[in-house]
């Protein structure tokens, strides 16, 4: 039987809402368990492995509603159903995971070795997960202290481009379980497609300034204090550097590098079942992000003597806490769940840039979200939630504290076994980032400290159907009307300013099918259609780099126990954008990316594999002037020693 856990695993099963049993009282606690929000899907642990993901975004973009691109700073930034990453609540084990200044984090710098699964919440179902879930949520769930083998060594290399090594150790002794992991990635450059046409700024065949180095160490410990109470401590440290590939078309090429890219994270979670019908979980986190951007005089990346050269240190510390409580009551018609989400965070940014004054900004945010859920006759579940958010910028007297109050109503009906229908209506909001408010964009933008929040009214519907074992279908559709959209406006003096002047509409439909027609064969197909426009005086203008349709397909085949094959294809239609050179609407051509991975397991605990990305070596642009990677070949080997079973643990 295939061990591969498909993208749809757990996604299309009926949600565990309103079910009995203390074990299910609060499974979305410290590490976010199987209880699903409306519109939730998941990229499971085997999918993270099967796709050969090197980073969190490599795995996440196999969800058909999520698309990543690489722009001027070399960062892997995504959109979800047309909403950009700043408008999506990105979480790490349920806690906000972003750079305070920029409001988004390069998930290409988060090693896949730490990722257990990735949960994607589409539509307004994210209203009670915390701050800034305007367009949904992406929750990166890392591995717990009792996951994995006693010892695992993993290595993968590209014959000409670099090597990645991962080591991990897990053990459980009595009430204490832990995992210790470390890894290192070194990449000298990545290749361009053979169909890429060289330019004066990019001769090829290897992409200029595309090297990358990243090391990490991580610890996760779980302590079971009592049968009803546990603690989870996790910590990791990233240290790396990477180049920023220059535009292939810009006649003012930039020679920039992240000379330092560091991140430190410590999280402590506490979960307790107060009784058979009441539970509380609390999570606290402290993070610090440091990066140094160096601009050099020329492509040698050695000197910084000219006026355009600079060094810029960013330091972004974060501290926060959130607590979730649930009480289950009995009513004549069925169970009633009362939930409360409460939390707050302090975020700060300090920048030291050569030949410029230092920047210091900080803010405090708080969220309170009560929710009530009840089920009638085990077939109809209703949820009503209300989320209140508060933002208080510090050190800036001209900024008025921001507030938002957003409702959500969800109805879920299960008429027969294997079929679930749901509809959700909600209002969501997003506060602007510190960068959006205060950045001068190297002298080209007038800051706007009074910039207000964006908000959206959204309506979504979904159908999850599994008529028999081996077939799962998900259909999901949504429409969002965004008000107060933050957009760039030209002002007198040749400058621009970010203002709440725009209105946008984002409508999407998605269908995902999982099928197991034969033992050892799994097929998954998904497609999304999207209309994402901004309304102006001239009419509807498409939002940049949003494709009208995108598709994903995966095949998993295990003809014998020793051999496993995975094949995947991602395709996208043409993507509109505003050409920065001509200031006119333009389009990037559509593309199809085919990948293949074959693994051979000669004996338990030993695996060898080869994988190819962009098998067709197709030329495709990520953004204007920033092409995607060409064909790459990787080979790998892993050795694994199983940990001893504890007393009472099933084999």
C-alpha positions in Angstrom: 0.0 0.0 0.0 1.3 3.5 -0.8 2.6 5.4 2.2 2.3 8.7 0.4 -0.1 11.0 2.1 -1.8 13.0 -0.7 -2.5 16.7 -0.6 -6.1 15.8 0.0 -5.5 13.6 2.9 -7.7 14.7 5.8 -8.9 17.6 3.6 -12.1 16.0 2.3 -13.1 14.0 5.3 -16.0 15.4 7.2 -14.9 18.0 9.7 -14.7 17.0 13.4 -17.0 19.8 14.4 -19.4 19.1 17.3 -18.3 15.5 17.8 -18.2 13.9 21.2 -15.2 12.6 23.1 -12.6 14.4 25.2 -9.9 13.7 22.7 -11.6 16.0 20.2 -12.5 18.7 22.6 -9.8 21.0 21.5 -7.6 19.5 18.9 -6.7 22.9 17.2 -4.6 23.8 20.1 -0.9 24.4 20.5 0.0 22.7 17.2 -3.3 23.0 15.3 -4.9 19.6 15.0 -7.3 18.0 12.5 -10.3 20.2 13.1 -10.8 22.2 9.9 -11.9 25.7 9.3 -14.2 26.5 6.3 -12.2 26.3 3.1 -9.2 24.5 4.7 -6.9 22.2 2.8 -3.6 20.7 3.6 -0.3 19.7 2.1 0.6 16.6 4.1 4.0 15.3 5.3 4.4 12.8 2.6 3.6 15.5 0.0 6.3 17.7 1.5 8.7 14.8 0.8 7.4 13.5 -2.5 7.7 16.9 -4.2 11.3 17.2 -3.2 10.6 20.5 -1.5 13.7 22.4 -0.2 11.7 25.1 1.5 8.2 25.7 2.9 7.1 27.6 -0.2 8.2 24.8 -2.5 5.7 22.5 -0.7 3.0 25.1 -0.2 2.7 26.1 -3.9 1.4 22.6 -4.8 -1.9 23.8 -3.4 -3.7 25.0 -6.6 -4.9 28.3 -5.0 -1.4 29.4 -4.0 1.2 30.7 -6.5 4.7 32.0 -5.7 6.9 34.4 -7.6 10.4 35.8 -7.3 11.0 39.5 -7.8 13.6 42.2 -7.4 14.8 41.2 -3.9 14.9 37.5 -4.8 12.3 36.6 -2.3 9.7 33.9 -2.8 6.4 35.7 -2.2 3.0 34.1 -2.8 -0.6 35.0 -3.6 -3.5 33.0 -2.3 -6.7 33.2 -4.4 -5.4 36.6 -5.7 -4.6 38.1 -2.3 -1.0 39.0 -1.9 1.1 37.6 1.0 0.6 40.7 3.2 -3.1 40.2 3.0 -2.8 36.6 4.2 -2.3 35.5 7.8 0.9 33.4 7.7 1.4 31.4 10.9 4.0 29.1 12.4 2.3 26.5 14.6 -0.6 28.9 15.0 1.4 32.1 15.8 1.9 35.0 13.3 5.0 34.5 11.2 6.1 37.6 9.4 8.6 40.4 9.4 7.1 43.3 11.3 8.4 46.0 9.0 7.5 44.3 5.7 4.5 42.3 6.8 5.7 39.2 4.9 8.5 36.7 5.1 10.5 34.9 2.4 9.3 31.3 2.9 12.0 30.2 0.5 14.3 30.7 3.5 12.3 28.3 5.7 13.8 24.8 5.3 11.4 22.0 4.4 13.2 19.8 6.8 11.3 21.5 9.7 7.9 21.2 8.1 5.4 18.5 9.1 2.5 19.8 7.0 1.1 23.1 5.7 -2.5 24.0 6.3 -4.1 26.5 3.9 -7.4 28.3 4.8 -9.1 29.9 1.9 -11.8 32.6 2.1 -13.2 34.2 5.3 -12.9 31.1 7.4 -9.7 32.7 8.8 -11.5 35.4 10.7 -10.8 33.8 14.1 -7.1 32.8 13.7 -5.8 36.2 14.7 -4.7 39.4 13.1 -4.6 40.3 9.3 -6.4 37.3 7.7 -7.9 39.5 5.0 -7.7 36.8 2.3 -7.1 33.6 4.2 -4.3 31.9 6.1 -1.3 29.6 5.7 -0.2 27.7 8.8 3.2 26.0 8.7 3.1 23.2 11.2 6.5 22.0 12.3 7.5 18.6 13.7 6.7 17.8 17.3 9.1 16.3 19.8 7.9 12.7 19.3 8.0 12.7 15.5 10.6 10.9 13.4 13.2 8.2 13.7 15.9 7.7 16.3 18.4 8.9 13.8 18.1 10.1 10.2 20.8 11.3 7.8 19.6 12.8 4.5 21.7 14.3 1.7 20.8 15.6 -1.8 23.1 17.1 -4.4 22.9 18.6 -7.8 25.9 17.5 -9.9 26.9 21.1 -10.6 24.8 23.4 -8.4 25.2 22.5 -4.7 24.3 20.1 -1.9 21.9 20.0 1.0 22.5 17.8 4.2 20.0 17.2 7.0 20.4 15.3 10.3 17.8 14.6 12.9 17.4 12.6 16.1 14.2 11.9 18.0 13.5 10.0 21.2 10.8 9.6 23.8 11.6 8.7 27.4 8.7 8.5 29.7 6.8 11.8 29.6 9.5 13.7 27.7 9.9 13.5 23.9 12.3 15.5 21.8 13.6 16.1 18.3 16.9 17.7 17.5 17.7 18.6 13.9 20.3 20.4 11.9 20.9 21.1 8.2 22.9 23.0 5.7 22.2 24.0 2.1 24.9 25.4 -0.3 23.9 26.5 -3.8 26.4 28.1 -6.2 23.8 29.2 -8.7 20.7 27.9 -10.5 20.4 27.4 -14.2 18.3 29.3 -16.8 16.3 27.5 -19.4 18.0 26.6 -22.6 15.3 28.6 -24.3 16.2 31.8 -22.4 17.4 34.5 -24.7 20.5 36.2 -23.2 20.5 39.9 -22.6 23.1 42.5 -21.9 22.4 42.1 -18.2 22.0 38.3 -18.1 24.2 36.2 -20.5 23.4 32.9 -18.8 23.4 29.9 -18.7 23.6 30.2 -14.9 21.6 33.0 -13.2 23.8 35.8 -12.1 24.1 36.3 -8.3 21.7 33.4 -7.5 23.9 31.7 -4.9 22.4 30.7 -1.6 23.7 29.4 1.7 21.5 28.5 4.6 22.1 26.5 7.8 19.7 25.7 10.6 19.5 24.0 14.0 16.2 23.2 15.7 14.9 21.7 18.9 11.3 20.5 19.7 10.4 19.1 23.1 7.1 17.8 24.4 6.5 17.2 28.1 3.3 15.4 29.1 2.8 16.8 32.6 -0.4 14.8 33.3 -2.8 12.9 31.0 -4.7 16.2 30.6 -1.8 18.6 30.4 1.3 19.1 28.3 4.0 21.6 27.3 5.6 22.0 23.9 8.8 24.0 23.5 10.3 24.6 20.1 13.3 26.7 19.0 15.3 27.1 15.9 17.9 29.3 14.4 18.6 30.1 10.7 21.8 31.6 9.4 22.4 32.3 5.8 23.1 34.6 2.9 22.1 34.8 -0.7 22.3 36.9 -3.8 19.6 39.0 -5.4 19.6 38.1 -9.1 19.3 41.4 -11.1 16.6 42.1 -13.6 17.4 40.7 -17.1 15.9 43.8 -18.8 16.6 46.7 -16.5 19.2 49.2 -17.9 20.0 50.2 -14.3 21.2 46.8 -12.9 21.4 46.5 -9.1 24.3 44.6 -7.5 22.6 43.6 -4.2 23.0 40.8 -1.7 21.6 39.6 1.5 25.0 39.4 3.1 23.3 38.2 6.4 19.9 36.6 6.7 19.2 35.3 10.2 16.2 34.3 12.2 15.7 33.1 15.7 12.4 31.6 17.1 11.4 30.3 20.5 7.8 29.2 21.2 6.3 27.7 24.4 2.8 26.2 24.3 0.7 24.9 27.2 -2.4 22.8 26.7 -4.7 21.6 29.5 -8.1 19.9 29.6 -9.8 21.4 32.6 -12.5 18.8 32.5 -14.3 16.5 30.0 -16.0 19.7 28.6 -13.4 22.5 28.9 -9.9 23.1 27.6 -7.4 26.0 27.3 -4.3 26.2 25.3 -1.8 29.1 25.4 1.1 29.9 23.2 3.9 32.4 23.6 6.6 33.3 21.2 9.7 35.4 20.9 11.4 36.0 17.5 14.1 38.1 16.0 14.9 38.6 12.4 18.2 40.2 11.3 19.3 40.9 7.7 22.0 42.9 6.1 21.5 44.1 2.5 24.7 45.3 0.7 24.6 47.2 -2.5 27.9 47.0 -4.5 29.5 49.0 -7.3 29.5 46.3 -10.0 29.0 42.6 -10.7 32.2 41.7 -8.8 30.4 42.4 -5.5 33.6 43.6 -3.9 33.6 47.4 -3.5 31.1 49.9 -2.2 32.8 53.2 -3.2 30.2 54.7 -5.5 27.2 56.9 -4.4 24.7 54.1 -5.2 26.4 51.6 -2.9 25.1 51.2 0.7 24.7 48.8 3.6 21.4 48.4 5.4 20.9 46.5 8.6 17.3 45.5 9.6 16.5 44.2 13.0 12.9 43.0 13.6 12.1 41.6 17.0 8.6 40.2 17.9 7.0 39.0 21.1 3.5 37.7 21.5 1.0 35.5 23.4 -2.4 34.1 22.5 -4.8 31.9 24.4 -7.7 29.8 23.2 -10.4 28.4 25.4 -13.3 26.2 24.7 -16.3 25.0 26.7 -18.7 22.3 25.5 -22.3 22.4 26.7 -25.3 20.2 26.1 -28.5 21.6 24.6 -31.8 19.8 23.8 -31.0 19.9 20.1 -27.3 18.9 20.3 -23.8 20.0 21.5 -22.9 23.7 21.9 -19.3 24.9 21.8 -18.2 28.3 23.2 -14.7 29.4 22.1 -12.6 32.4 22.8 -9.4 33.5 21.0 -7.5 36.3 22.7 -4.0 37.5 22.0 -1.6 40.3 21.5 1.9 41.0 20.1 4.6 43.7 20.2 6.5 44.2 16.9 9.4 46.5 16.3 11.8 47.5 13.5 15.2 49.2 13.7 17.1 50.0 10.5 20.6 51.3 10.2 21.5 52.4 6.7 24.7 54.0 5.6 24.3 57.7 4.7 20.8 57.8 6.1 19.2 58.4 9.5 18.2 55.3 11.6 14.6 54.2 11.5 12.8 53.0 14.7 9.2 52.0 14.6 7.1 49.7 16.7 3.5 48.8 17.4 1.2 46.7 19.7 -1.7 44.7 18.4 -4.4 42.9 20.2 -7.2 40.5 19.1 -10.3 39.2 20.8 -12.6 36.7 19.0 -15.5 34.9 20.6 -17.2 32.1 18.7 -20.2 29.9 19.3 -20.9 26.7 17.4 -23.8 24.3 17.6 -25.0 21.2 15.8 -28.6 20.1 15.1 -29.3 16.4 14.7 -25.7 15.7 13.8 -26.3 17.2 10.3 -26.4 20.9 10.5 -23.6 22.9 12.2 -23.8 26.7 12.6 -20.9 28.9 13.7 -21.1 32.6 14.6 -17.9 34.5 15.4 -17.0 38.1 16.0 -13.4 39.4 15.9 -12.2 42.7 17.3 -8.7 44.0 16.5 -6.7 46.9 17.9 -3.5 48.4 16.6 -1.5 51.0 18.5 1.6 52.3 16.7 4.3 53.5 19.1 6.8 56.3 18.9 4.8 58.1 16.2 2.5 60.7 17.5 0.7 61.4 14.2 -0.7 57.9 13.9 -4.2 57.2 15.2 -4.8 53.8 16.8 -6.6 51.5 14.4 -9.6 49.3 15.2 -11.7 46.8 13.3 -14.8 44.6 14.2 -15.5 41.7 11.9 -18.4 39.1 12.0 -18.4 35.7 10.5 -21.3 33.2 10.0 -20.8 29.7 8.8 -23.4 27.0 8.0 -22.3 23.4 7.3 -24.8 20.7 6.3 -24.0 16.9 6.1 -27.1 15.4 4.4 -25.5 11.9 4.0 -22.4 10.2 4.9 -19.5 11.4 2.8 -21.0 14.7 1.8 -20.5 18.1 3.4 -21.9 21.4 2.1 -20.9 24.7 3.6 -21.3 28.4 3.2 -19.5 31.3 5.0 -20.0 35.0 5.0 -17.6 37.4 6.8 -15.9 40.7 6.9 -12.1 40.7 7.4 -9.5 43.4 7.8 -5.8 44.0 7.5 -3.8 46.8 9.2 -1.0 48.3 7.0 2.6 47.3 7.7 5.2 49.6 9.1 6.9 49.7 5.7 3.7 50.7 3.9 3.2 53.6 6.4 6.7 54.9 6.8 9.0 53.8 3.9 10.3 56.5 1.6 11.3 53.8 -1.0 14.8 55.3 -1.3 13.4 58.8 -1.8 10.7 58.1 -4.4 7.7 57.8 -2.0 6.1 60.1 0.5 5.3 58.2 3.7 1.7 58.1 4.9 1.6 57.5 8.7 -2.2 57.9 8.7 -2.7 55.0 6.3 -5.8 53.0 7.3 -6.7 49.3 7.2 -8.0 47.4 4.2 -11.3 45.5 4.7 -13.3 42.9 2.7 -16.7 41.4 2.6 -16.5 37.8 1.5 -18.9 35.0 0.7 -17.7 31.5 0.1 -19.2 28.1 -0.5 -17.7 24.6 -0.5 -18.7 21.0 -1.2 -16.6 18.0 0.1 -17.7 14.7 -1.3 -16.3 11.2 -0.8 -18.9 8.7 -2.1 -16.6 5.7 -1.5 -13.1 5.0 -0.4 -10.5 6.1 -2.9 -12.5 9.1 -4.3 -12.5 12.6 -2.8 -13.8 15.8 -4.4 -13.6 19.3 -3.2 -15.3 22.3 -4.9 -14.7 25.7 -3.4 -15.8 29.2 -4.6 -15.6 32.6 -3.1 -16.1 36.3 -3.9 -14.5 39.2 -2.0 -15.1 42.9 -2.3 -12.1 44.8 -0.9 -12.6 48.3 0.3 -9.8 50.8 1.2 -7.3 48.8 -0.9 -3.8 50.2 -0.3 -2.5 51.4 -3.7 0.2 53.6 -5.0 -0.9 57.1 -6.1 1.2 59.7 -7.9 1.3 63.0 -6.1 2.9 66.4 -7.0 6.6 66.6 -7.0 7.1 63.4 -9.0 6.6 61.2 -5.9 4.2 58.4 -5.1 2.3 57.7 -1.9 0.4 54.7 -0.6 -3.3 55.6 0.1 -6.6 53.8 0.8 -8.1 54.8 -2.5 -8.8 51.6 -4.4 -11.6 49.1 -4.5 -11.0 45.5 -5.7 -12.9 42.4 -6.4 -11.5 38.9 -6.2 -13.6 36.0 -7.4 -12.3 32.4 -7.6 -13.5 28.9 -8.1 -11.5 25.7 -7.3 -12.0 22.0 -8.0 -9.7 19.3 -6.5 -10.1 15.6 -7.2 -8.3 12.7 -5.5 -8.6 9.2 -6.9 -7.1 5.8 -6.1 -8.2 3.6 -8.9 -5.8 0.8 -8.1 -3.7 -0.4 -5.2 -0.5 1.6 -5.3 -1.7 4.3 -7.6 -2.9 7.8 -6.5 -4.0 10.6 -8.8 -4.7 14.2 -7.8 -5.9 17.0 -10.1 -6.8 20.5 -9.2 -7.7 23.7 -11.1 -8.6 27.3 -10.1 -10.1 30.1 -12.1 -9.6 33.6 -10.8 -10.8 37.1 -11.5 -8.8 39.7 -9.6 -9.4 43.4 -10.6 -8.9 46.8 -9.1 -11.6 49.4 -9.9 -10.4 52.8 -11.1 -11.9 55.8 -12.9 -10.9 54.1 -16.1 -12.7 50.9 -15.2 -11.5 47.5 -14.0 -7.7 46.9 -14.2 -6.4 43.4 -13.5 -4.2 43.0 -10.5 -0.5 42.3 -11.3 0.6 38.7 -11.9 -2.7 37.1 -11.2 -3.4 34.3 -13.7 -7.0 33.7 -14.8 -6.5 30.0 -14.4 -4.0 27.6 -12.9 -3.8 23.9 -12.6 -2.0 21.2 -10.7 -1.8 17.4 -11.3 0.1 14.7 -9.3 0.6 11.0 -9.8 2.0 8.7 -7.1 2.8 5.1 -8.1 4.3 2.3 -6.1 4.3 -0.8 -8.2 6.4 -2.8 -5.7 7.4 -2.0 -2.2 10.9 -1.0 -3.1 10.0 1.5 -5.9 8.1 4.8 -5.6 7.5 7.3 -8.4 6.0 10.8 -8.1 5.2 13.0 -11.1 3.7 16.5 -11.0 2.8 19.3 -13.3 1.9 22.9 -12.6 0.4 25.1 -15.3 -0.7 28.7 -15.4 -2.3 31.0 -18.0 -0.8 34.3 -19.0 -0.4 36.8 -16.2 -1.2 40.5 -16.6 1.1 43.2 -15.1 1.8 46.9 -15.3 5.1 47.2 -17.3 7.4 49.4 -15.2 9.2 50.6 -18.3 6.3 51.6 -20.5 3.7 52.1 -17.6 1.2 50.2 -19.8 -0.6 46.9 -19.2 1.3 43.9 -20.4 1.3 40.1 -20.0 3.7 37.4 -19.1 3.1 34.2 -21.1 1.6 31.1 -19.5 3.8 28.2 -18.6 3.8 24.5 -17.6 6.3 23.0 -15.2 6.8 19.2 -15.1 8.7 17.5 -12.3 9.6 13.9 -11.6 10.9 12.0 -8.6 11.9 8.3 -8.4 12.8 6.6 -5.1 14.3 3.2 -4.6 14.2 1.5 -1.2 16.4 -1.6 -1.2 15.9 -2.3 2.5 14.0 -0.7 5.4 15.6 2.5 6.5 17.6 3.1 3.2 16.3 5.2 0.3 18.0 6.6 -2.8 16.3 8.9 -5.3 16.7 11.1 -8.3 14.4 14.0 -9.1 14.2 16.5 -12.0 12.5 19.9 -11.8 11.3 21.7 -14.9 11.8 18.5 -16.8 10.9 20.2 -20.2 13.4 22.9 -19.5 10.7 25.4 -20.4 11.4 29.2 -20.3 9.0 31.1 -18.0 9.0 34.4 -16.2 8.3 34.7 -12.5 7.9 38.5 -12.8 8.9 40.9 -15.5 12.7 40.6 -15.9 12.9 37.7 -13.4 12.8 34.3 -15.1 12.1 31.0 -13.3 14.6 28.3 -13.0 15.5 25.9 -15.8 15.9 22.2 -15.6 17.7 20.9 -12.5 18.7 17.3 -11.6 19.1 16.1 -8.0 20.2 12.8 -6.6 19.9 11.9 -2.9 20.4 9.2 -0.2 18.9 8.8 3.2 19.6 6.4 6.1 17.2 6.0 8.9 17.3 4.1 12.3 13.9 3.6 13.9 13.5 4.7 17.5 12.6 2.1 20.1 8.9 1.7 20.9 7.7 2.9 24.3 5.5 0.7 26.5 2.0 0.6 25.2 2.9 2.2 21.9 1.6 0.4 18.8 4.2 -0.9 16.4 
